[in-house]
């Protein structure tokens, strides 16, 4: 059974920092692209950052220069370091694992962790 468990969310003032972590189990972690998505109230879920199995990264324009995604394949974890947080970053953040192999797509989601940035 695949599990993605996020941690590290919380309440922080604008300009502050948080580090989110996602622990994965039940999957061949090194073969998956990992990502962080977020969903604010009454908005659609959006991509924040992704990191491929070979370490290539991709960021939403709104977080470039402020957020950093990283992975540790030995520990089956992916992290999102968030700095200079803004109230607009307030959302539930979800960890995602995605793999396309031989026309088969496997996608998994964590339960989410709340990040609240006060002004």
C-alpha positions as CSV (number, residue, x, y, z in Angstrom):
1,X,0.0,0.0,0.0
2,X,1.4,3.3,-1.1
3,X,1.5,6.1,1.5
4,X,2.6,9.7,1.3
5,X,2.7,11.4,4.6
6,X,3.3,15.2,4.8
7,X,4.6,17.1,7.8
8,X,5.9,20.5,8.6
9,X,2.9,22.7,8.0
10,X,1.8,25.4,10.4
11,X,1.2,29.1,11.0
12,X,3.9,31.6,10.1
13,X,4.2,35.3,9.6
14,X,4.8,36.9,6.3
15,X,8.5,36.8,5.4
16,X,9.0,33.7,7.5
17,X,10.1,30.2,6.4
18,X,8.7,26.7,6.7
19,X,10.0,23.3,5.6
20,X,7.6,20.7,4.4
21,X,8.5,17.0,4.3
22,X,6.9,14.0,2.7
23,X,7.7,10.5,3.6
24,X,6.9,7.9,1.0
25,X,6.4,4.1,1.4
26,X,5.1,1.2,-0.6
27,X,6.5,2.4,-3.9
28,X,9.8,2.3,-5.8
29,X,10.5,5.9,-4.8
30,X,13.5,6.5,-7.1
31,X,11.5,5.8,-10.2
32,X,8.8,8.4,-9.4
33,X,8.7,12.1,-10.1
34,X,7.8,13.8,-6.9
35,X,5.9,17.1,-6.5
36,X,4.2,19.5,-4.2
37,X,0.8,21.0,-5.1
38,X,-1.4,23.4,-3.1
39,X,-5.0,24.3,-2.9
40,X,-6.3,27.5,-1.4
41,X,-10.0,27.9,-0.3
42,X,-12.3,28.1,-3.3
43,X,-9.4,27.7,-5.8
44,X,-8.2,24.8,-7.9
45,X,-5.2,22.7,-6.9
46,X,-2.1,24.1,-8.5
47,X,1.4,22.9,-9.1
48,X,4.1,24.4,-6.8
49,X,7.2,22.4,-7.6
50,X,8.3,19.1,-9.0
51,X,11.5,17.1,-9.0
52,X,12.1,14.3,-11.5
53,X,13.7,10.9,-10.8
54,X,17.0,12.3,-12.1
55,X,16.7,15.5,-10.0
56,X,15.5,18.0,-12.5
57,X,13.3,20.6,-10.9
58,X,10.4,22.8,-12.0
59,X,8.7,25.6,-10.2
60,X,5.6,27.7,-10.5
61,X,6.4,31.2,-11.4
62,X,4.9,32.5,-8.2
63,X,7.4,30.6,-6.0
64,X,10.6,30.8,-8.1
65,X,13.4,32.1,-6.0
66,X,11.6,31.5,-2.8
67,X,10.9,27.8,-2.7
68,X,13.3,24.9,-3.2
69,X,12.3,21.3,-3.7
70,X,14.7,18.4,-2.9
71,X,14.6,14.6,-2.6
72,X,16.5,12.0,-0.7
73,X,16.2,8.7,-2.5
74,X,18.0,6.9,0.3
75,X,15.3,8.0,2.8
76,X,12.3,8.0,0.4
77,X,11.6,11.6,1.3
78,X,10.9,14.8,-0.6
79,X,11.1,18.3,1.0
80,X,9.9,21.8,0.1
81,X,11.9,24.6,1.7
82,X,9.8,27.7,1.7
83,X,11.2,31.1,2.4
84,X,9.9,34.7,2.3
85,X,6.4,33.4,2.6
86,X,3.5,35.5,1.6
87,X,-0.2,35.5,2.6
88,X,-1.0,34.2,-0.9
89,X,1.0,31.1,-0.1
90,X,-1.7,30.1,2.4
91,X,-3.1,26.7,1.3
92,X,-3.2,23.0,1.9
93,X,0.0,21.6,0.5
94,X,-0.1,18.1,-1.0
95,X,2.7,15.7,-1.8
96,X,2.4,13.9,-5.1
97,X,4.2,10.9,-6.7
98,X,3.8,10.3,-10.4
99,X,5.3,7.8,-12.8
100,X,4.5,6.9,-16.4
101,X,5.9,3.6,-17.4
102,X,5.0,1.6,-20.5
103,X,1.8,3.6,-21.0
104,X,0.8,3.0,-17.4
105,X,0.4,6.0,-15.2
106,X,0.6,5.7,-11.4
107,X,-0.3,8.8,-9.3
108,X,-0.5,9.0,-5.6
109,X,-1.4,11.9,-3.2
110,X,-0.8,12.6,0.4
111,X,-3.5,13.8,2.8
112,X,-2.2,17.4,2.8
113,X,-0.7,19.7,5.4
114,X,-2.0,23.2,6.1
115,X,0.2,26.2,5.6
116,X,-1.1,29.5,6.9
117,X,0.8,32.8,6.4
118,X,-0.4,35.8,8.4
119,X,0.2,39.3,7.2
